[in-house]
Amino acid sequence: MIQVRRIRPLLLLQAVLLLLLFCMPQAALRGASSALHSCAGQIIPALFPFLLLCEWLAANPDIGRLGRPLAPLAQFACGQRSCGSILLLGWLGGFAAGAQAIGGAYRRGQLTARQAESLLPLCITVSPAFIFVTVGQLMLNSRRLGLALLGAIFGSNLICGLAAGRWWFRKITASSAGDPTPVPHAPSAPDFSACVARAAQSMLAICALVVFFGAVNGILAQLPGPHWVYRPVCALLEVTNGCAQLSRLPAGRVLACCGALSWMGLSALAQVRALLPREICLTPLLFARLLHLPLSLLLLRLLLRLLPEEAPAFSSLAPRVIPITHGRPDAALVLFLLCCLVLSQLEQLPKAVSSNR
């Protein structure tokens, strides 16, 4: 009797994508080219300094001082008060910086694999600069909507992250008594060249995924079908293009953008997976994302009622043209933290010289 094996859904999806790449090479080329321009003009200038700064700060023995206000949250989520600085880096830099910081803490022995998994739902989120500036002010053309989206996304991320992280931490502690207690490496001076190499390797993986999903998005744009099908699929794949498409909806665009920011897209989840060691799984993060979506929509509706309406004012000036790109807030924050790190190193230099004598 002939046995028919069941085809795995992932294998079927890979075969379909490969067939579409062969059948529609021009569309894939246009999508990949657009993604490369986005990497060169937006993603690398805005994200690479954050990744490098996260690597350099995380290797600094004094990094724990910056995260002391967030230490109780880290203690509740994963049982490690010293991970408050990881939360700070993840909340400022976004999901890529958060994954980079968690992976670095695991490799240094600061976190076990299970503790890192418990910290993922609380740390991995979209950066506040992207929510407020890019989506709120540039795509939706409203500071009020940007503030409402920022409060909804970070409020639901805090609630769902603490709940999912604590649930996962208690589960693995009760079932297997957790992992062995992490033995952190001896603190040493941060090697800037090694931090640059790791940040560049992470940036290469991120850009490769962006180009791949850009090619897939280019193919989907050429497939026949209504816009109400194409736009949610874009949001499911990639958060930036998804928010750009959903912001053009005639109605419900704010709620739609909130849903896209809550899910973050398959591209973001793939980037997080690429930046984390293989021993760390994404189960608690995916579970938290499912809870994050309805809660963020609920908080958004509440904040829209609380925040005052924006009254349009008459002006005879021409409308201002703003390019859709990451801009000055990101660069200013990176330079500020970099100056703080340099001042900290200069403060310790006389002590090191006197000890050598």
C-alpha positions as a Python dict, from the first residue, in 0.01 Angstrom:
ca = {
    (1, 'M'): (0, 0, 0),
    (2, 'I'): (140, 337, -97),
    (3, 'Q'): (173, 578, 195),
    (4, 'V'): (118, 943, 119),
    (5, 'R'): (327, 1167, 341),
    (6, 'R'): (178, 1491, 459),
    (7, 'I'): (354, 1797, 318),
    (8, 'R'): (469, 2035, 586),
    (9, 'P'): (322, 2386, 558),
    (10, 'L'): (666, 2551, 580),
    (11, 'L'): (801, 2337, 296),
    (12, 'L'): (497, 2418, 85),
    (13, 'L'): (541, 2790, 152),
    (14, 'Q'): (908, 2772, 52),
    (15, 'A'): (817, 2595, -271),
    (16, 'V'): (553, 2858, -353),
    (17, 'L'): (796, 3145, -288),
    (18, 'L'): (1061, 2979, -504),
    (19, 'L'): (811, 2934, -785),
    (20, 'L'): (701, 3297, -762),
    (21, 'L'): (1064, 3415, -772),
    (22, 'F'): (1117, 3224, -1095),
    (23, 'C'): (787, 3334, -1250),
    (24, 'M'): (807, 3703, -1148),
    (25, 'P'): (1176, 3798, -1138),
    (26, 'Q'): (1119, 4163, -1235),
    (27, 'A'): (876, 4222, -949),
    (28, 'A'): (1113, 4055, -704),
    (29, 'L'): (1400, 4266, -838),
    (30, 'R'): (1204, 4589, -790),
    (31, 'G'): (1108, 4492, -435),
    (32, 'A'): (1464, 4391, -346),
    (33, 'S'): (1602, 4712, -498),
    (34, 'S'): (1360, 4923, -296),
    (35, 'A'): (1459, 4733, 18),
    (36, 'L'): (1828, 4795, -56),
    (37, 'H'): (1763, 5168, -89),
    (38, 'S'): (1576, 5156, 242),
    (39, 'C'): (1870, 4978, 405),
    (40, 'A'): (2122, 5230, 272),
    (41, 'G'): (1915, 5542, 337),
    (42, 'Q'): (1720, 5463, 653),
    (43, 'I'): (1789, 5134, 832),
    (44, 'I'): (2169, 5134, 845),
    (45, 'P'): (2214, 5504, 942),
    (46, 'A'): (1942, 5481, 1209),
    (47, 'L'): (1998, 5128, 1345),
    (48, 'F'): (2371, 5056, 1319),
    (49, 'P'): (2469, 5324, 1575),
    (50, 'F'): (2215, 5175, 1818),
    (51, 'L'): (2351, 4822, 1770),
    (52, 'L'): (2708, 4938, 1813),
    (53, 'L'): (2618, 5144, 2118),
    (54, 'C'): (2428, 4851, 2271),
    (55, 'E'): (2726, 4621, 2224),
    (56, 'W'): (2966, 4876, 2370),
    (57, 'L'): (2743, 4971, 2662),
    (58, 'A'): (2657, 4609, 2745),
    (59, 'A'): (3029, 4523, 2766),
    (60, 'N'): (3086, 4809, 3010),
    (61, 'P'): (3096, 4695, 3376),
    (62, 'D'): (2913, 5012, 3486),
    (63, 'I'): (2612, 4958, 3257),
    (64, 'G'): (2401, 4844, 3553),
    (65, 'R'): (2381, 5200, 3684),
    (66, 'L'): (2173, 5312, 3385),
    (67, 'G'): (1914, 5039, 3435),
    (68, 'R'): (1856, 5072, 3810),
    (69, 'P'): (1510, 5233, 3768),
    (70, 'L'): (1399, 4933, 3560),
    (71, 'A'): (1558, 4671, 3787),
    (72, 'P'): (1229, 4580, 3966),
    (73, 'L'): (1062, 4506, 3631),
    (74, 'A'): (1351, 4281, 3528),
    (75, 'Q'): (1343, 4108, 3866),
    (76, 'F'): (972, 4034, 3828),
    (77, 'A'): (1002, 3910, 3469),
    (78, 'C'): (1318, 3697, 3475),
    (79, 'G'): (1456, 3702, 3829),
    (80, 'Q'): (1761, 3917, 3748),
    (81, 'R'): (1776, 4275, 3875),
    (82, 'S'): (2092, 4340, 3674),
    (83, 'C'): (1893, 4321, 3348),
    (84, 'G'): (1733, 4662, 3388),
    (85, 'S'): (1992, 4804, 3150),
    (86, 'I'): (1887, 4548, 2888),
    (87, 'L'): (1529, 4672, 2913),
    (88, 'L'): (1648, 5029, 2874),
    (89, 'L'): (1845, 4950, 2559),
    (90, 'G'): (1559, 4749, 2411),
    (91, 'W'): (1298, 5016, 2479),
    (92, 'L'): (1514, 5292, 2333),
    (93, 'G'): (1653, 5109, 2029),
    (94, 'G'): (1366, 4877, 1934),
    (95, 'F'): (1340, 4504, 1880),
    (96, 'A'): (1679, 4466, 1709),
    (97, 'A'): (1868, 4644, 1987),
    (98, 'G'): (1673, 4448, 2250),
    (99, 'A'): (1751, 4114, 2087),
    (100, 'Q'): (2116, 4216, 2053),
    (101, 'A'): (2134, 4307, 2422),
    (102, 'I'): (1963, 3986, 2539),
    (103, 'G'): (2186, 3771, 2318),
    (104, 'G'): (2496, 3947, 2451),
    (105, 'A'): (2384, 3899, 2812),
    (106, 'Y'): (2334, 3527, 2748),
    (107, 'R'): (2676, 3489, 2587),
    (108, 'R'): (2842, 3669, 2879),
    (109, 'G'): (2672, 3438, 3130),
    (110, 'Q'): (2453, 3710, 3279),
    (111, 'L'): (2135, 3525, 3180),
    (112, 'T'): (2042, 3162, 3131),
    (113, 'A'): (1849, 3058, 2822),
    (114, 'R'): (1521, 3033, 3014),
    (115, 'Q'): (1570, 3370, 3182),
    (116, 'A'): (1644, 3527, 2844),
    (117, 'E'): (1320, 3380, 2709),
    (118, 'S'): (1129, 3527, 3005),
    (119, 'L'): (1277, 3870, 2932),
    (120, 'L'): (1190, 3866, 2561),
    (121, 'P'): (819, 3966, 2585),
    (122, 'L'): (903, 4271, 2797),
    (123, 'C'): (1210, 4386, 2606),
    (124, 'I'): (1121, 4329, 2239),
    (125, 'T'): (911, 4611, 2098),
    (126, 'V'): (910, 4879, 1828),
    (127, 'S'): (1127, 5182, 1900),
    (128, 'P'): (950, 5494, 2033),
    (129, 'A'): (1112, 5712, 1764),
    (130, 'F'): (956, 5500, 1489),
    (131, 'I'): (613, 5503, 1654),
    (132, 'F'): (595, 5873, 1734),
    (133, 'V'): (794, 6030, 1450),
    (134, 'T'): (762, 5798, 1150),
    (135, 'V'): (412, 5658, 1201),
    (136, 'G'): (251, 5935, 1406),
    (137, 'Q'): (386, 6257, 1258),
    (138, 'L'): (492, 6152, 908),
    (139, 'M'): (246, 5881, 805),
    (140, 'L'): (-61, 5992, 1003),
    (141, 'N'): (40, 6361, 1016),
    (142, 'S'): (-64, 6403, 1380),
    (143, 'R'): (134, 6434, 1703),
    (144, 'R'): (-176, 6340, 1900),
    (145, 'L'): (-208, 6011, 1715),
    (146, 'G'): (164, 5951, 1758),
    (147, 'L'): (138, 5998, 2135),
    (148, 'A'): (-169, 5775, 2149),
    (149, 'L'): (6, 5499, 1953),
    (150, 'L'): (317, 5532, 2169),
    (151, 'G'): (119, 5501, 2491),
    (152, 'A'): (-90, 5210, 2361),
    (153, 'I'): (205, 5008, 2230),
    (154, 'F'): (432, 5059, 2530),
    (155, 'G'): (149, 5026, 2783),
    (156, 'S'): (33, 4694, 2642),
    (157, 'N'): (394, 4581, 2601),
    (158, 'L'): (454, 4647, 2971),
    (159, 'I'): (143, 4460, 3084),
    (160, 'C'): (175, 4165, 2843),
    (161, 'G'): (552, 4147, 2885),
    (162, 'L'): (533, 4124, 3262),
    (163, 'A'): (247, 3873, 3251),
    (164, 'A'): (398, 3647, 2983),
    (165, 'G'): (751, 3671, 3120),
    (166, 'R'): (645, 3592, 3474),
    (167, 'W'): (424, 3303, 3356),
    (168, 'W'): (710, 3153, 3156),
    (169, 'F'): (962, 3208, 3437),
    (170, 'R'): (739, 3038, 3695),
    (171, 'K'): (663, 2756, 3452),
    (172, 'I'): (1024, 2665, 3382),
    (173, 'T'): (1117, 2714, 3749),
    (174, 'A'): (842, 2478, 3867),
    (175, 'S'): (893, 2213, 3599),
    (176, 'S'): (1272, 2183, 3583),
    (177, 'A'): (1395, 2406, 3864),
    (178, 'G'): (1519, 2646, 3595),
    (179, 'D'): (1859, 2647, 3439),
    (180, 'P'): (2176, 2638, 3640),
    (181, 'T'): (2257, 2967, 3805),
    (182, 'P'): (2435, 3186, 3550),
    (183, 'V'): (2800, 3249, 3619),
    (184, 'P'): (2884, 3589, 3471),
    (185, 'H'): (3224, 3644, 3322),
    (186, 'A'): (3467, 3869, 3497),
    (187, 'P'): (3407, 4231, 3397),
    (188, 'S'): (3665, 4367, 3159),
    (189, 'A'): (3719, 4679, 2956),
    (190, 'P'): (3500, 4686, 2645),
    (191, 'D'): (3683, 4608, 2320),
    (192, 'F'): (3551, 4862, 2072),
    (193, 'S'): (3676, 4678, 1762),
    (194, 'A'): (3505, 4355, 1871),
    (195, 'C'): (3183, 4548, 1936),
    (196, 'V'): (3202, 4695, 1586),
    (197, 'A'): (3248, 4348, 1434),
    (198, 'R'): (2948, 4201, 1619),
    (199, 'A'): (2728, 4499, 1538),
    (200, 'A'): (2827, 4479, 1169),
    (201, 'Q'): (2748, 4107, 1159),
    (202, 'S'): (2406, 4169, 1315),
    (203, 'M'): (2342, 4455, 1072),
    (204, 'L'): (2424, 4226, 779),
    (205, 'A'): (2170, 3968, 895),
    (206, 'I'): (1903, 4235, 943),
    (207, 'C'): (1960, 4384, 596),
    (208, 'A'): (1951, 4038, 437),
    (209, 'L'): (1610, 3972, 589),
    (210, 'V'): (1485, 4316, 487),
    (211, 'V'): (1590, 4252, 127),
    (212, 'F'): (1425, 3909, 126),
    (213, 'F'): (1094, 4038, 259),
    (214, 'G'): (1122, 4332, 19),
    (215, 'A'): (1141, 4090, -272),
    (216, 'V'): (840, 3900, -138),
    (217, 'N'): (649, 4225, -99),
    (218, 'G'): (736, 4324, -458),
    (219, 'I'): (590, 3997, -582),
    (220, 'L'): (273, 4039, -376),
    (221, 'A'): (226, 4391, -512),
    (222, 'Q'): (204, 4252, -867),
    (223, 'L'): (-40, 3973, -787),
    (224, 'P'): (-403, 4038, -884),
    (225, 'G'): (-631, 4122, -597),
    (226, 'P'): (-802, 4410, -414),
    (227, 'H'): (-613, 4653, -190),
    (228, 'W'): (-800, 4538, 120),
    (229, 'V'): (-619, 4205, 86),
    (230, 'Y'): (-275, 4339, -8),
    (231, 'R'): (-247, 4592, 276),
    (232, 'P'): (-303, 4350, 568),
    (233, 'V'): (-60, 4105, 408),
    (234, 'C'): (203, 4383, 394),
    (235, 'A'): (147, 4453, 763),
    (236, 'L'): (177, 4082, 836),
    (237, 'L'): (514, 4067, 660),
    (238, 'E'): (686, 4396, 749),
    (239, 'V'): (592, 4673, 989),
    (240, 'T'): (728, 4979, 802),
    (241, 'N'): (568, 4910, 466),
    (242, 'G'): (259, 4775, 641),
    (243, 'C'): (207, 5098, 835),
    (244, 'A'): (271, 5300, 519),
    (245, 'Q'): (0, 5105, 336),
    (246, 'L'): (-249, 5106, 623),
    (247, 'S'): (-206, 5479, 683),
    (248, 'R'): (-369, 5539, 342),
    (249, 'L'): (-695, 5371, 441),
    (250, 'P'): (-999, 5598, 420),
    (251, 'A'): (-1124, 5485, 763),
    (252, 'G'): (-979, 5301, 1062),
    (253, 'R'): (-620, 5373, 967),
    (254, 'V'): (-511, 5452, 1324),
    (255, 'L'): (-641, 5121, 1458),
    (256, 'A'): (-490, 4938, 1162),
    (257, 'C'): (-147, 5096, 1220),
    (258, 'C'): (-173, 5007, 1588),
    (259, 'G'): (-236, 4645, 1495),
    (260, 'A'): (65, 4643, 1263),
    (261, 'L'): (288, 4795, 1532),
    (262, 'S'): (161, 4544, 1785),
    (263, 'W'): (238, 4242, 1565),
    (264, 'M'): (569, 4394, 1437),
    (265, 'G'): (567, 4172, 1127),
    (266, 'L'): (731, 3845, 1031),
    (267, 'S'): (1042, 4034, 921),
    (268, 'A'): (1093, 4175, 1272),
    (269, 'L'): (1041, 3835, 1432),
    (270, 'A'): (1288, 3681, 1188),
    (271, 'Q'): (1541, 3952, 1274),
    (272, 'V'): (1497, 3881, 1645),
    (273, 'R'): (1546, 3511, 1576),
    (274, 'A'): (1864, 3581, 1378),
    (275, 'L'): (2014, 3798, 1654),
    (276, 'L'): (1948, 3549, 1934),
    (277, 'P'): (2145, 3230, 2004),
    (278, 'R'): (1977, 2904, 1903),
    (279, 'E'): (1929, 2797, 2265),
    (280, 'I'): (1675, 3079, 2318),
    (281, 'C'): (1327, 3007, 2180),
    (282, 'L'): (1058, 3262, 2089),
    (283, 'T'): (759, 3086, 2247),
    (284, 'P'): (689, 3341, 2525),
    (285, 'L'): (741, 3630, 2281),
    (286, 'L'): (485, 3490, 2035),
    (287, 'F'): (242, 3422, 2318),
    (288, 'A'): (277, 3781, 2439),
    (289, 'R'): (220, 3916, 2085),
    (290, 'L'): (-119, 3742, 2073),
    (291, 'L'): (-222, 3915, 2396),
    (292, 'H'): (-60, 4241, 2291),
    (293, 'L'): (-286, 4304, 1991),
    (294, 'P'): (-631, 4331, 2159),
    (295, 'L'): (-489, 4514, 2462),
    (296, 'S'): (-310, 4773, 2248),
    (297, 'L'): (-629, 4843, 2052),
    (298, 'L'): (-820, 4886, 2377),
    (299, 'L'): (-561, 5124, 2521),
    (300, 'L'): (-554, 5320, 2195),
    (301, 'R'): (-927, 5384, 2204),
    (302, 'L'): (-897, 5495, 2567),
    (303, 'L'): (-606, 5731, 2497),
    (304, 'L'): (-780, 5884, 2197),
    (305, 'R'): (-1063, 5986, 2428),
    (306, 'L'): (-828, 6130, 2691),
    (307, 'L'): (-591, 6323, 2466),
    (308, 'P'): (-723, 6661, 2346),
    (309, 'E'): (-823, 6703, 1986),
    (310, 'E'): (-599, 6898, 1749),
    (311, 'A'): (-772, 7206, 1609),
    (312, 'P'): (-657, 7296, 1257),
    (313, 'A'): (-528, 7653, 1223),
    (314, 'F'): (-551, 7864, 910),
    (315, 'S'): (-219, 7943, 745),
    (316, 'S'): (-126, 8104, 417),
    (317, 'L'): (211, 7926, 409),
    (318, 'A'): (281, 7639, 175),
    (319, 'P'): (251, 7291, 327),
    (320, 'R'): (570, 7163, 483),
    (321, 'V'): (740, 6872, 309),
    (322, 'I'): (884, 6612, 548),
    (323, 'P'): (1081, 6313, 415),
    (324, 'I'): (972, 5977, 553),
    (325, 'T'): (1292, 5869, 725),
    (326, 'H'): (1447, 5824, 1068),
    (327, 'G'): (1594, 6155, 1164),
    (328, 'R'): (1739, 6370, 1432),
    (329, 'P'): (1591, 6219, 1752),
    (330, 'D'): (1769, 5889, 1692),
    (331, 'A'): (2103, 6051, 1613),
    (332, 'A'): (2079, 6292, 1908),
    (333, 'L'): (2004, 6010, 2151),
    (334, 'V'): (2293, 5801, 2021),
    (335, 'L'): (2536, 6093, 2052),
    (336, 'F'): (2415, 6170, 2405),
    (337, 'L'): (2464, 5813, 2527),
    (338, 'L'): (2797, 5791, 2349),
    (339, 'C'): (2917, 6107, 2526),
    (340, 'C'): (2805, 5960, 2860),
    (341, 'L'): (3004, 5645, 2792),
    (342, 'V'): (3316, 5839, 2691),
    (343, 'L'): (3295, 6056, 3005),
    (344, 'S'): (3259, 5743, 3217),
    (345, 'Q'): (3570, 5592, 3060),
    (346, 'L'): (3767, 5915, 3105),
    (347, 'E'): (3665, 5927, 3471),
    (348, 'Q'): (3808, 5579, 3529),
    (349, 'L'): (4133, 5652, 3343),
    (350, 'P'): (4317, 5823, 3636),
    (351, 'K'): (4226, 5535, 3866),
    (352, 'A'): (4366, 5282, 3621),
    (353, 'V'): (4687, 5481, 3578),
    (354, 'S'): (4740, 5514, 3956),
    (355, 'S'): (4677, 5141, 4009),
    (356, 'N'): (4937, 5053, 3746),
    (357, 'R'): (5192, 5267, 3926),
}
